[in-house]
Amino acid sequence: LVKNHKDGNHNNNDPSNIEYICDDCHAKFHQYAKGENSGVHIGGN
């Protein structure tokens, strides 16, 4: 499991902004991190 940022703003100082998701979901999230879906979680989370 890895830490992910719920709203895509990478605010590590806000515990409510952190969730734990599987590595595969995290990788899929990052595939879209710089696209038009930036900050939008995909891959089942």
Phi, psi and omega in degrees: 000147179230157176282138176228160184256121189301322184249006175080009183264001175056043177268094183287348183272357181247099183304329182288348181265004183249138172222159178255125180228168182287157182301322182294317178296321180296318179296318179296322178301314184290337176298333184252005188297333183249007181262194182293342179263025182307130179084356180267124181282133176232180176080025172093011178246000000 
